[in-house]
């Protein structure tokens, strides 16, 4: 591919709900650029972008792809993305390096839930956006209804640039109200004839042209003055107005096309060339320190790693955007995150999975390199003496957790390595090795995301694994005070063990008064690693127990708190007073008092009205308003509590809290009731008392489990 300067490089991300036609459009763009002699299809499993075995097997995209194309003297880096928000990491990562987006709208189904979810991401980044109503050739296509839905969801900033004369099988022409021309397509190879608009269509075309002019003029004061003076704007003025409005996320031009039949695609590419912004026209990148990075090829070199991909027999492929300067083969760049110096051995223009070697790339371009030794996604590499670091990409919190385990003994180390590789490629996956639950947990974005994780572990890593529901990290506490005197006595052939402790335990809470009626010699406040607090008081008088043994008593209490008396869960929020005891001049030692402390605590705990606490999530559900009642009922069915609701256009936000134990089933019910139209986010909440019947069953199960050991 020829060399392009920064002004002639466009970075475009294709986004939209599953099935809106992103991959098919990318295929047509690559074909028009001359990179394909024949266009593939999803059905034939031979598209350029969906090249992985998994994507061909399932017939849908799971990973973002970089496809370098060109059109009429411009380089267009196309970033094709998945449609499901289970793969938000792939979508957001691609958006992070794009300078404009094309939101695909299915002309049959209109604005879908995935469209709204992705639109929130574009709003967060203030990414310039085009709307492309695709599949106009479908017999049920409805361009006008789709545009009206877009206006309802995205506001009056939606402006029509093109509309079809016919839809369905007869779709072969569009009227462009920016150029005021008719584009007629005679074949599926992109061949187009430019004609004058027939008289029968002029009234509608003139009306939409005037609406477009007014929308552009309404954004810019200078253009507004010219509009009032002249009554219209020139095509050049309109393009410049659209250009500036796109940069500031103020107008969203609408196009129509059929990616499958390659109709309307070349006109979209032309608009991308001449109207959409280049990287140097977008606001400067801002570093963690608040420093602006100018996208200028004459500045020192800096690149940002937005994606890492492991290729068999090749190694880690690092995808980057050149933030400033030029990157050349042989450069040595410093990784600001690790301090390591990386040598650039190769630079590739990527056409999906095809790597084309180049010697350099300029600011604003996107490419890939191989075999960086200590560089990961989110890292910033820079020339010596130009320390810059971009903030990491913020990803949504996980909504699904599963425990993963190997079904074949001896594969644990191999599984650990495979999980590490997973999070290297997909930062939305979180791996947690829980000492409390004694499980390895995978936190991910949903069932579909989990199915891809399973496929990678089984097919790529050749592992035998199973996913199970994670254990619940319950907590144990008490509701009233209790006292006991516990004597530990053990006699052997030599010195024995002897310790006697008089102990009182009671609930601890913020603001509790100091104990009364006990001579407090010392106290210790311990913030427990698993949450909550332990307050320990030495109330011994007269030397009944030597001070040196209190550390052992406390150690015994802490050991029992790490494996609670009821279910083996952590204990929290307890106050302990040791107020009397006995010791033996020969047989008393640290081990004896540690054992006595542990057993005294356990005995008191059973007498202090013990309570199990269960963790809960704060859940925010974003749902079409007509589903609000059904989802609220589902929350209550799963022991959740609705805390409030907010209206947001045609959607309702439901705030609630739901027990961990119930969240898995509730998540499935939300997806089933809404048919994927509702989505939710989770935040870890606190702990709440477990219903008595459930507590009773859990304690019973624990007794049986211990008996079986």
LUMLUM-993039 format. One record per atom (N, C-alpha, C): residue in one letter; x, y, z. Coordinates in steps of 0.2 Angstrom, whole numbers, plus 5000, padded with zeros to 4 digits. Each point is the difference from the previous one (the first is absolute). Last residue first. Example, Ala and Ser with C-alpha at 12.3 -4.5 7.8 and 13.67 -1.06 7.14 Angstrom:
2
S506449895035 S500450065001 S499650055003 A500249725000 A499650065000 A500450065000 
This chain:
709
X491948195280 X500850014999 X500349945004 X497650045000 X500349964995 X500750004999 X498950145016 X499949935002 X500349954995 X499950234996 X500549995004 X500049925002 X498350084987 X500650004996 X500649985004 X497850035010 X500149944996 X500749994996 X499550205012 X500149955005 X500049934996 X499550194987 X500750005003 X500249955005 X497850034991 X500449974995 X500750005002 X498550105015 X499949934999 X500449964995 X500050245002 X500349975006 X499949925000 X498950124983 X500750004999 X500449975006 X497650025001 X500249954996 X500850004998 X499050165014 X500049945003 X500249944996 X499950224991 X500549995005 X500049945003 X498250064987 X500649984996 X500649995004 X498050065011 X500049934997 X500649994996 X499850225009 X500249955005 X499949934997 X500850224986 X499349975003 X500249935004 X501950194998 X499749944996 X499449985003 X501250255002 X499849945003 X499749954995 X501750174990 X499450015003 X499849935003 X502250164988 X499749945003 X499450015003 X501150154980 X500249985006 X499849935002 X500450084975 X499750045005 X500349985007 X500850004972 X500049975007 X499750045005 X499350034974 X500550025005 X499949965006 X499149994973 X500049975007 X500650045003 X498250024977 X500750005002 X500049995008 X498349954976 X500150025007 X500850005002 X497849994979 X500749985002 X500150035007 X498049944979 X500250035007 X500749985001 X499049914981 X499950074999 X500250045007 X499949754995 X500650044999 X500050074999 X498149865005 X500349984994 X500650044998 X498650015020 X500150064996 X500349984993 X499649845018 X499450044999 X500050054995 X501949865004 X499449964997 X499450054999 X502050085011 X500149994993 X499449974997 X499950035023 X500050064997 X500149994992 X500249815013 X499350024999 X499950074997 X502249925006 X499749964994 X499350024999 X501150105018 X500350024994 X499749964994 X499449935021 X499650074999 X500350024993 X501049815010 X499349994997 X499750064998 X502150035010 X500149964994 X499349994997 X500150115021 X500250044994 X500049964993 X499649935024 X499450004996 X500250044993 X501649975019 X499749944998 X499550004995 X500950205009 X500549974995 X499749934998 X498250195007 X500549955003 X500549974995 X498850254997 X499949924999 X500549965003 X498950274996 X500549965003 X499849935000 X499450244984 X499849945005 X500649975003 X498950194981 X500550005005 X499849955005 X499350064973 X499849975006 X500649995005 X499350164977 X500549975004 X499749985006 X498950034974 X500050015008 X500649975003 X499250114974 X500349945004 X499950025007 X499650134980 X499549955000 X500349945004 X500950235007 X499749994994 X499549945000 X500950015021 X500550024995 X499749994993 X499349995029 X499850004993 X500550034996 X500149875024 X500150064997 X499849994993 X499749885026 X500049994993 X500150084997 X500449835025 X499850064996 X500049994993 X500449835017 X500250065004 X499850064996 X499449725002 X500050054996 X500150075004 X500849745005 X499650055003 X500150064995 X500249715000 X500350064999 X499550065003 X499849754998 X500150035006 X500450065000 X498949884981 X500749985002 X500350035006 X497950064991 X499949925001 X500749985002 X499850234996 X499749985006 X500049925001 X500850094979 X500450025006 X499849975007 X498649984981 X500549955000 X500550025005 X498350154997 X499749945003 X500649955000 X500550194989 X499950025007 X499749935004 X500150004976 X500749995003 X500050025008 X498050024987 X500249935000 X500749995004 X499150224996 X499649965005 X500349935001 X501050144983 X500150025007 X499749965005 X499950014975 X500349945004 X500150015007 X499450174983 X499449955001 X500249945003 X501650184996 X499550015005 X499549955001 X502549944992 X499450034997 X499550015005 X502449985011 X499549964997 X499550044996 X502349975017 X499850054995 X499549964995 X501049975027 X499749974994 X499850064995 X501749955022 X499650064996 X499849964994 X500849925026 X499949984993 X499750064997 X501549925023 X499650054997 X499949994993 X500549795017 X500250054995 X499650065000 X500749825021 X499550024995 X500350054995 X500649795021 X500250064996 X499450024995 X499649885024 X500249994993 X500150064997 X500149895027 X499950064995 X500149984993 X499349875025 X500450004994 X499850064996 X500049955027 X499650024994 X500549994994 X499749925029 X500450014994 X499550024994 X499850005027 X499550014994 X500450014994 X501249945020 X499950074999 X499550024994 X501049785008 X499550025005 X499850074999 X501749894986 X499449965000 X499450035004 X502250095002 X499650024993 X499449975000 X501549955018 X499650065001 X499650024994 X501549824998 X499449985005 X499650065001 X501950034987 X499549964996 X499449985005 X501950125009 X499650044995 X499549964997 X501449895014 X499550045004 X499650044995 X501749874991 X499449965002 X499550045004 X502150104993 X499649984994 X499349965002 X501650075016 X499750064997 X499549984995 X501349835010 X499550025004 X499650064997 X501949924989 X499549964999 X499450025005 X501950135001 X499850004994 X499449964999 X501249985019 X499650065000 X499750014993 X501549825003 X499449995004 X499550065000 X502150024989 X499649954996 X499349995004 X501850135010 X499650044994 X499549954997 X500549935025 X500550024994 X499550044995 X500049865026 X499750054996 X500550024995 X500549835017 X499649984994 X499750054996 X501350055021 X500449954995 X499649994994 X499150145017 X500750034999 X500449954996 X497450054997 X500449965004 X500750014999 X497550144998 X500549984997 X500449955005 X497450144995 X500549975005 X500649974995 X497850205000 X500349944997 X500549975005 X498350234991 X500349965005 X500349944997 X499150184987 X499950035006 X500349965006 X499850054972 X500349955004 X500150035007 X498450074977 X500350025006 X500349945004 X499150084974 X500249955004 X500350035006 X498350064977 X500450035006 X500249945005 X499350024972 X499949975006 X500550035005 X499650004974 X499650055004 X499849975007 X500649824981 X500150075001 X499650035005 X501049754988 X499650035005 X500250075000 X500149804979 X500350055005 X499650035005 X499449754991 X500150074997 X500450055005 X499249775004 X500750004998 X500150074996 X497949935011 X500149974993 X500750014998 X499450045023 X499449984997 X500149974993 X501850105015 X499749945002 X499449974997 X502050144987 X499550015005 X499749945003 X502350074990 X499649954998 X499549995006 X501450185001 X500149994993 X499749934998 X499950075022 X499650054996 X500149994993 X501249875016 X499349984999 X499650054996 X502350055004 X499949944996 X499349984999 X500450185014 X500150024993 X499949944996 X500149975023 X499450034998 X500050014993 X502049935009 X499549945000 X499350034998 X501750155003 X500249964994 X499549954999 X499950135020 X499850044994 X500149964993 X500949915020 X499250005001 X499750034993 X502450025003 X499849934998 X499249995000 X500950205007 X500150004993 X499849934998 X500050045023 X499450034996 X500150004993 X501649935018 X499649954996 X499450034996 X501750125014 X500349974994 X499549954996 X499450115021 X499950044994 X500349974994 X499249855020 X500650044999 X499850044993 X498249925017 X500349974994 X500550054999 X499050035020 X499849944999 X500249974994 X500550225012 X500549954997 X499749934999 X498950215008 X500349955005 X500449954997 X498250094984 X500250045006 X500449945005 X499050044972 X500249965006 X500350045005 X498950054978 X499750025006 X500349965006 X500450064972 X500349975006 X499750035006 X499049994974 X500150045006 X500349955005 X499450044972 X500249955005 X500250045006 X498550024975 X500350035006 X500249965005 X499549994972 X500149965006 X500350055006 X498650034974 X500550025005 X499949955006 X499350034971 X499850005007 X500650015005 X500649904976 X499550055002 X499749995007 X501949884990 X499449984996 X499450045002 X502150035010 X500250004993 X499349984996 X499950125025 X500149934997 X500150014992 X500650165021 X499650004994 X500149944996 X500350055027 X500349974994 X499550014994 X500850105027 X499550004994 X500349974994 X500549985028 X500250004994 X499550004995 X500750065028 X499549984995 X500350004993 X500449995030 X500350024993 X499449984995 X499650005023 X500750015001 X500350024993 X497550005013 X500350004993 X500750025001 X498049915016 X500650045001 X500449994993 X497249985003 X500649964999 X500750055001 X497750085000 X500049945005 X500649965000 X499150124977 X500050025007 X500049945005 X500950074973 X499749955005 X500050035007 X499850174979 X500549955003 X499749965005 X498550094980 X500350025006 X500649955002 X499150034974 X499949975006 X500450025006 X500050074976 X499750045005 X499849975007 X500249854978 X500250075000 X499750035006 X500149745004 X499750054994 X500350075001 X500049715010 X500450074999 X499650044995 X499349785017 X500050034994 X500450075000 X500749815018 X499450044998 X500050034993 X501349825020 X500050034994 X499350034999 X501849905021 X499350034998 X500150024993 X501549825018 X499950054994 X499250024999 X502149875016 X499350025000 X499950064995 X501949785002 X499850074998 X499250015002 X502449825004 X499350025001 X499850074999 X502049794995 X499850075000 X499350005001 X502249814997 X499550035005 X499850074998 X501549764993 X499850064998 X499450025004 X502349845005 X499450004997 X499850074997 X502449855005 X499650065002 X499450004996 X500849774999 X500450055003 X499650065002 X498949814991 X500549975005 X500450065003 X497750094994 X500449954996 X500549975005 X497650155000 X500549985004 X500449944996 X498250234998 X500349944996 X500649985004 X497850195000 X500549965004 X500249944997 X498550254999 X500349954996 X500649975004 X497550145005 X500749975002 X500349954995 X498150225001 X500249944997 X500749985003 X497650165004 X500749995003 X500249934997 X498250214991 X500149935002 X500749995004 X497850184989 X500649995004 X500149925000 X498650204983 X500049935004 X500750005003 X498150184985 X500649995004 X500049935003 X498850074977 X499950015007 X500749985003 X499649984976 X499550055002 X500050025007 X502049914981 X499649985005 X499550065002 X501449894977 X500150055005 X499549975006 X501249934973 X499749985006 X500050065006 X500049974971 X500450025006 X499549985006 X500449924972 X499650025006 X500450035005 X500349944974 X500550025006 X499550035005 X499549814981 X499850075002 X500450015006 X500649844978 X499850005007 X499850075002 X499949954974 X500550015005 X499749995007 X499349874977 X499850065004 X500550015005 X501049874980 X499549995005 X499850075003 X501449874977 X499850075004 X499449985005 X502249854987 X499350015002 X499950065003 X502049874983 X499750055005 X499349995001 X502349924987 X499449975001 X499850035007 X501750084978 X499949995007 X499349965001 X501350114981 X500049935000 X499949985007 X500250234990 X500549975005 X499949935001 X498650104983 X500650034999 X500649975005 X497749925002 X500249994993 X500750034999 X499050015021 X499949934998 X500349994993 X500050225011 X500349955004 X500049934997 X498850174988 X500750015000 X500449955005 X497750005000 X500249974994 X500850014999 X498950095019 X500049925000 X500349984994 X499650235001 X500549985004 X500149925001 X498250094988 X500650014996 X500649985004 X497949995011 X500149954995 X500650004995 X499550175016 X500249945003 X500149954995 X499050194993 X500750025001 X500349935003 X497750004997 X500450004994 X500750015001 X498750035019 X500049934998 X500349994993 X500850225014 X499349964999 X500149934997 X501850165007 X499550054998 X499349964998 X502049925019 X500050024993 X499350044999 X501949875019 X499450054999 X500050034993 X501049775014 X500050044994 X499450055000 X501549845020 X499450034997 X500150044994 X500949795016 X500350054996 X499450034996 X500149895026 X499849994993 X500450064996 X499749975025 X500449944997 X499849994993 X499250175016 X499649954997 X500349944997 X501350175011 X499449995004 X499649954997 X501950084988 X500249965006 X499449985004 X500050074974 X499750025006 X500249955006 X500750114975 X500249945004 X499850015007 X499350124975 X500150005007 X500149935004 X499850164975 X500149935003 X500250015007 X498750144978 X500350005007 X500149935003 X499450134974 X500049945004 X500450025006 X499950164984 X499450005003 X499949935004 X501950054986 X500050045006 X499350005004 X501249844981 X499450035001 X500050035007 X502049904991 X499650014994 X499450045001 X501349935018 X500450044996 X499750024994 X498949855014 X500050075003 X500450054996 X500149774995 X499350024998 X500050085002 X501949875005 X500050024993 X499350034999 X500349915021 X500450064999 X500050034993 X499049795004 X499650065003 X500450065000 X501149814993 X499550014995 X499550065003 X501749915014 X500350044995 X499550024995 X499249875018 X500250065002 X500350044995 X499549784995 X499450045000 X500250075003 X501749845000 X499850024993 X499450045000 X500649915020 X500550054998 X499950034993 X498649825009 X499950075003 X500550054998 X499749764994 X499950054995 X499950075003 X500149785012 X500750024997 X500050054995 X497849855004 X500550025005 X500750014997 X497550044989 X500649955000 X500550035005 X498150134996 X499749935002 X500549954999 X500150275007 X500249954995 X499749935002 X498950255005 X500449955003 X500249954994 X498750265007 X500349954995 X500449955003 X497850185007 X500649975002 X500349954995 X498550234996 X500049935000 X500649975003 X498450244996 X500549975003 X500049935000 X499050254988 X499949925001 X500649985003 X499750234994 X499349985002 X499949935001 X502250215000 X499749934998 X499349995003 X500950254994 X500149955005 X499749934998 X500950184981 X499449995005 X500249955005 X502050154990 X499549954998 X499449995005 X502150194992 X499549985005 X499549954997 X502750054994 X499350014997 X499549975006 X502450125006 X499749944997 X499350014998 X501750214999 X499649965005 X499749944997 X502350104990 X499350015000 X499749965005 X502550114998 X499649945002 X499350025000 X502850104994 X499250015000 X499749935001 X502650124998 X499649965004 X499350025000 X502250044986 X499450024999 X499549965004 X502449964999 X499950075001 X499350034999 X500649794987 X500450025005 X499950075002 X498049884987 X500750024999 X500350025006 X497949845002 X500250074998 X500750004999 X497649845006 X500750004999 X500250074997 X497949895016 X500250054995 X500750005000 X497949815007 X500650035001 X500250064995 X498049855001 X500050065004 X500650045001 X500149744994 X499450044999 X500050065005 X502449904999 X499349975000 X499550054998 X502949925001 X499550054999 X499349974999 X502449925002 X499750015006 X499550064999 X501249904981 X500249955006 X499550015006 X499550024973 X500250055005 X500049965007 X499449924977 X500649985004 X500250055004 X498750084978 X500149935004 X500550005005 X498150194988 X500749985000 X500049935004 X498150194986 X500249945005 X500749995000 X498250224994 X500349944997 X500249955005 X498950264992 X499949955005 X500349944997 X500250294998 X499949944997 X500049945005 X500550235006 X499350004997 X499849934997 X502550094999 X499550025006 X499349994997 X501749864986 X500050075003 X499550015005 X501649784991 X499350035000 X500150075004 X501849814986 X499850055005 X499350015000 X501049824987 X500650035004 X499850055005 X498549784992 X500250074998 X500650025004 X498449764993 X500650035003 X500150074997 X497849845003 X500450034995 X500550055003 X498249785007 X500550055003 X500450034994 X497449885005 X500650004995 X500550065003 X497849935009 X500649965003 X500650004995 X498450204998 X499749955004 X500649965002 X501050164989 X499449994997 X499749945002 X502050185009 X499649945001 X499450004995 X502650105002 X499450024998 X499549945000 X502450025014 X499549974995 X499450054999 X502849985010 X499450045000 X499649974994 X502349925016 X499649994994 X499450055001 X501849995016 X500349964995 X499650004993 X500450165023 X499549994995 X500349964994 X500650025028 X500350014993 X499449984995 X500050085027 X499849964995 X500250014993 X500550055029 X500150024993 X499849954995 X499050055026 X500449964996 X500150034993 X498650075019 X500750035000 X500549964995 X497549995005 X500449955003 X500850025001 X498150144991 X499749965005 X500549955004 X500650134980 X499950055006 X499749965006 X501649924979 X499349985003 X499950045006 X501750064979 X499949985007 X499349995002 X501449974976 X499550045003 X500049975008 X501549994975 X500049975007 X499650055004 X500249934972 X499950055006 X500049965006 X500049894978 X500750015004 X499950055005 X498250024982 X500349945001 X500750015003 X498250195003 X500449974995 X500349935002 X498150225005 X500349945003 X500349964994 X499350275006 X500049954995 X500349945004 X498750225010 X500649984997 X499949954995 X498150005018 X500450064998 X500749974997 X498249855006 X499750065003 X500450074997 X499549744991 X500550055000 X499750065003 X499149755005 X499850064996 X500650055001 X499849715002 X500150075002 X499750054996 X500249715007 X499750054995 X500150075004 X501349755001 X499850065004 X499750064995 X500549725003 X500050054995 X499750065003 X501349765008 X499650065002 X500050054994 X500749754993 X500150045006 X499550065001 X500549804983 X500250074999 X500250035006 X498949784998 X500750004997 X500350074998 X497550015006 X500449945001 X500650004996 X498950235010 X499949954994 X500449945001 X498850215016 X500549945000 X499949964993 X499550275008 X499749944997 X500649954999 X499250265011 X500549955000 X499649934997 X499550295001 X499849935000 X500649964999 X500250245002 X499349995002 X499749935000 X502450175002 X499849934999 X499249995002 X501550224992 X499649985005 X499849934998 X502150184994 X499549964998 X499649975006 X501950214991 X499749975006 X499449964997 X502350174993 X499649944999 X499749985006 X500750264994 X500349945002 X499549945000 X499450204983 X500249995007 X500349945002 X499250064978 X500750035002 X500150005007 X497949924990 X500649954998 X500750035002 X497650045013 X500450044995 X500649954998 X497950035018 X500149954994 X500350034994 X500250075027 X499850024994 X500249954994 X499550005028 X500449974995 X499750024993 X499850105027 X499749994993 X500649974996 X499749985028 X500450034994 X499749984993 X499449935024 X499650064997 X500450034994 X500649795013 X500250065003 X499650074998 X499649784990 X499850005007 X500250065004 X499750044974 X500449955004 X499750005007 X498850074976 X500250035006 X500349945004 X499550074972 X500049955006 X500350035006 X498850164982 X500649965002 X499949955005 X498150074982 X500350025006 X500649965002 X499549994974 X499649995006 X500350035006 X500950004978 X499550055001 X499549995006 X501949854993 X500250075002 X499550055000 X499549784993 X500250005007 X500250075002 X498350004980 X500649965002 X500250015007 X497350034990 X500750035002 X500549945000 X497950024983 X500249975006 X500650035002 X499350054978 X499650035006 X500249985007 X500949914978 X500050074999 X499750045006 X500249754999 X500750034998 X499950085001 X498149875004 X500549995005 X500750034998 X498250004985 X499950055005 X500549995006 X500249854982 X500150064998 X499950065005 X499349785004 X500750005001 X500350074997 X497749954998 X500250015007 X500750015001 X499249954979 X499950075002 X500150015007 X500349784992 X500550054997 X499950075002 X498449835006 X500650005004 X500550054997 X497849954991 X500050065004 X500750005004 X499349774991 X499750064997 X500050065006 X500749754999 X500550054999 X499750064996 X498949795010 X500050024993 X500550054997 X499849945024 X500049944996 X500150004993 X499750195014 X500749985000 X500149934996 X498350214998 X500049935001 X500749974999 X498850265007 X500449954996 X499849935001 X499850295008 X499649934999 X500449964995 X500450225020 X500149974993 X499649944999 X500350245017 X499749934999 X500149984993 X501250175020 X499850004993 X499749924999 X500450165022 X500149934998 X499649994994 X501150225017 X499549974995 X500249934998 X501150115017 X499450045000 X499549984995 X502549945009 X499449965001 X499350035001 X502350094993 X499750025006 X499449965002 X501149964979 X500550015005 X499850015007 X498550014982 X500249935002 X500550005005 X499350214991 X499549975004 X500249935003 X501450104984 X500150035007 X499549975005 X499849944977 X500649985003 X500150025007 X498250074987 X499949935003 X500649985003 X500150214990 X499650005006 X499949935003 X501250024980 X500450025005 X499650015006 X498849944981 X500549945002 X500450035006 X498550154991 X499749955003 X500549945002 X500850184987 X499850025007 X499749955004 X500449954977 X500650015004 X499950025007 X498250004985 X500249935002 X500650005004 X498650225002 X500349964995 X500249935002 X497950145010 X500749995001 X500349974994 X497750175005 X500249935000 X500850005001 X498750205001 X499549964999 X500249925000 X501350225002 X500049964994 X499349964999 X500650125021 X500150054994 X499849974993 X499849875020 X499550065000 X500150044994 X501649835003 X499349974998 X499550065000 X502150055008 X500049994992 X499449984998 X500350015023 X500050074997 X499950004993 X500349805012 X499450025001 X499950074996 X502149905001 X499649974995 X499350035001 X501450075016 X500250034994 X499649974994 X499749915022 X499750074999 X500250034993 X499649735006 X500650054999 X499750074999 X498549815003 X500649985004 X500550065000 X498050014987 X499950005007 X500549995004 X500249964977 X500050075001 X499950015008 X499749794991 X500750025000 X500150075002 X497849924998 X500449965006 X500750025000 X498750084982 X499850045007 X500449965006 X500249904978 X500450075000 X499850035007 X498949804996 X500749995001 X500450075001 X497750004994 X500149985007 X500749995002 X499550054977 X499950065005 X500149985007 X500149824985 X500650044999 X499950075004 X498149864999 X500649975005 X500650044999 X498250074986 X499850015007 X500649975005 X500249974977 X500150075001 X499950015008 X499549784991 X500750025000 X500250075002 X497749944996 X500349975007 X500750015000 X499150084981 X499750035005 X500249975007 X500749904979 X500350075002 X499750035006 X499549794987 X500350005007 X500350065002 X498949974978 X499549975005 X500350005007 X501350074981 X499550055003 X499649975005 X502449894998 X499450014995 X499550055004 X502750015002 X499449985004 X499450014996 X502549954989 X499650065003 X499449975003 X502149844999 X499550034995 X499750065004 X502249815000 X499750065003 X499650034995 X500849735004 X499950064995 X499750065004 X501549765007 X499550055001 X500050054994 X501149755010 X499950044995 X499450055001 X500749815014 X500150075002 X500050054994 X499649765000 X500750015000 X500250075002 X497849884996 X500250005007 X500850015000 X498250124982 X500349935001 X500250005008 X499050194990 X499849964995 X500249935001 X499550255013 X500449945000 X499749954995 X499950295005 X499649944998 X500549944999 X499650265012 X500549954998 X499749934999 X499450284999 X499749945001 X500649954998 X500150265011 X500149964994 X499649935002 X500750215014 X499450004996 X500049974993 X501550015020 X500250014993 X499550024995 X499449965022 X500650045001 X500250024993 X498349845003 X499750075001 X500650055002 X499649764986 X500550035005 X499850075000 X498749764993 X500150074999 X500450035005 X500049744989 X499950045006 X500050084998 X499649724989 X500150075000 X499950045006 X499549774996 X500550004995 X500350084999 X498149805012 X500450065002 X500650004995 X498149845000 X500150054995 X500550065002 X499349825015 X500449974995 X500150054994 X499450125022 X499949934998 X500449984995 X499350265002 X500449955004 X499849934998 X500250264988 X499649945001 X500449965005 X500850214996 X499450014996 X499549945001 X501850085019 X499949964995 X499450024996 X501750175014 X499449965001 X499949954994 X502050185014 X499849964994 X499349965002 X500950165015 X500550024994 X499749964994 X498950075025 X500049964994 X500550034995 X500150025028 X499850044994 X500149954994 X499950025029 X500049954994 X499850044994 X500050105022 X500650014996 X500149954994 X498250025017 X499950034994 X500650014996 X499849795017 X499850075000 X500050034993 X500349765009 X500650045000 X499950084999 X498249835001 X500549975005 X500650055000 X498150054985 X499849995007 X500549985005 X500650014977 X499950075003 X499750005007 X500349804988 X500650025002 X500050075003 X498049904992 X500349975006 X500650025002 X499250074980 X499650035005 X500249975007 X501049914981 X500350075001 X499650035006 X499249794992 X500750005003 X500350065002 X498049994988 X499949985006 X500650005004 X500250044977 X499750065004 X499849985007 X500949834985 X500450065002 X499750055004 X499549744997 X499650065000 X500550065002 X499949714990 X500450065002 X499550075001 X499649754994 X499750045005 X500350065002 X500949864983 X499350014998 X499650045005 X502750034996 X499549955003 X499350024999 X501950144994 X499849954995 X499649955003 X501150165013 X499450034996 X499749964995 X501949985017 X499649954998 X499350034997 X501450165016 X500249954995 X499449954999 X500750265008 X499449965000 X500149944995 X501750175014 X499949974994 X499449955001 X501250235012 X499549955001 X499949974993 X502250135013 X499550004994 X499549945002 X501750165017 X499649944998 X499650014994 X502250095018 X499650014995 X499749944997 X500650015026 X500349984993 X499550024995 X500250035025 X499850054996 X500349984993 X500049865020 X500650024996 X499950064996 X498249915012 X500550015005 X500750034997 X498149944986 X499950065004 X500650015005 X500049804988 X500250064996 X499950065003 X499349815012 X500750005000 X500250064995 X497749965002 X500350035006 X500750005000 X499049894982 X499950085000 X500250035006 X499949774999 X500650024997 X500050084999 X498149895009 X500549995005 X500750034996 X498050004988 X500050055005 X500649995005 X499749854982 X500150074997 X500150055006 X499349785005 X500850004999 X500150074997 X497849955002 X500350015007 X500750014999 X498750074979 X499949945004 X500450015007 X498950134977 X500450015005 X499949955005 X499249934977 X500150065002 X500550015006 X499149814985 X499950005007 X500150075003 X500349974976 X499449965002 X499850005007 X501950114990 X499450034998 X499449965001 X502350025014 X499749954996 X499350034998 X502350135006 X499449995003 X499649954995 X502750095007 X499649964996 X499349995003 X502050195003 X499549955004 X499649974995 X502550115000 X499449994995 X499649955004 X502150185008 X499649945000 X499550004995 X502650135006 X499350014998 X499649935000 X502250025007 X499950084999 X499350014998 X501349785014 X499750034994 X499950075000 X500949865018 X500550024995 X499750034993 X498749925019 X500550045003 X500550034995 X498349844995 X499750075000 X500650045002 X500449775001 X500050034993 X499850075000 X499849895021 X500750014998 X500150024993 X497949965008 X500250065003 X500850014998 X498949804993 X499650064997 X500450065002 X500749795009 X500250014993 X499750064997 X499349955022 X500850025000 X500250004992 X497849935005 X500150085001 X500750014999 X498649794997 X500650024998 X500250075000 X497949925006 X500449955004 X500850014998 X498250124990 X500350035005 X500449955004 X499549974974 X499749985006 X500450045006 X500550004976 X499450045001 X499749995007 X502750004989 X499449965001 X499450045002 X501950114983 X499949985007 X499449955001 X502050134982 X499449965000 X499949975007 X501450204988 X500049965006 X499349975001 X501650134979 X499449975003 X500149965006 X501450204986 X500149945005 X499349985002 X500850144978 X499549995005 X500149945004 X501450184982 X500049945004 X499450005005 X500150144975 X500050005008 X500149935002 X499850064977 X500650045002 X500050005008 X498249884988 X500150064997 X500550055003 X499649795014 X499550024995 X500250084998 X500949765016 X500150064997 X499450024995 X500749835024 X499850004993 X500250074997 X500449825022 X500250064997 X499850004992 X499149885024 X500149994993 X500250074996 X499749865026 X500350064997 X500149994992 X498349895021 X500549994995 X500250074997 X498749885024 X500150054995 X500549994995 X498449815011 X500650035001 X500150064995 X498249845000 X500250005008 X500550055001 X498049944979 X500750035002 X500050005008 X498649814985 X500050075002 X500650025003 X499449774992 X499750054995 X499950075003 X501049785009 X499450035003 X499750054995 X502049894994 X499649945003 X499350035002 X501750154993 X499749964994 X499549955002 X501250125017 X499550044996 X499749974994 X501749885012 X499450015004 X499550044997 X502149974990 X499649945000 X499450015004 X501150224989 X500149955005 X499649945000 X499850204986 X500549954997 X500149945006 X498550224993 X499949955004 X500449944998 X500350204988 X500050015007 X499949945004 X499849994976 X500750025002 X500150015008 X498149824990 X500250085000 X500750015002 X498749784997 X500650024996 X500150085000 X498149845006 X500550005005 X500750014997 X497650004991 X500649964997 X500649995004 X498250145007 X499749934999 X500549954997 X500550235003 X499949975006 X499849935000 X501350114979 X499450015004 X500049965006 X501850124980 X499849945003 X499350025004 X501250104977 X499850015006 X499749945003 X502050044982 X499449985000 X499750015008 X502150074992 X499849994994 X499249985000 X501550165017 X499749944999 X499749994993 X501150195008 X500449955004 X499749944999 X499350224991 X500449964996 X500449955004 X498350165007 X500750035000 X500449964996 X497849945003 X500050064996 X500750035000 X499649815013 X499949984993 X500150064996 X500050035023 X500649974998 X500049984993 X498050085009 X500550065000 X500749974998 X498249855003 X499950044994 X500550054999 X500149875020 X500149964994 X500050044993 X499250095021 X500850004999 X500249964994 X497750005004 X500250074998 X500850004999 X499149815010 X499850004993 X500250074997 X500249975023 X500549964997 X499950004992 X498450115014 X500750035000 X500549974996 X497449975004 X500449994994 X500750045000 X498149945017 X499950074996 X500450004994 X500049835018 X499649994994 X499850064996 X500750035025 X500149944997 X499549994994 X500450255007 X499849945003 X500249944996 X501650214998 X499349994999 X499849935004 X502350154988 X499749985007 X499249994998 X502750054989 X499349984998 X499749975006 X502150194996 X499749945004 X499349994998 X502350144989 X499349995001 X499849945003 X502050184993 X499949945004 X499350005002 X501750124980 X499450005003 X499949945004 X501950164986 X499949945003 X499450015005 X501150174986 X499749954996 X499949935003 X501150195011 X499450034997 X499649954996 X502249955008 X499550005005 X499450024998 X501549904981 X500150045006 X499450005005 X500949794984 X499550055001 X500250055006 X501149804981 X500050035006 X499550065001 X499549764986 X500450075000 X500150035007 X499749734997 X499650065000 X500450065000 
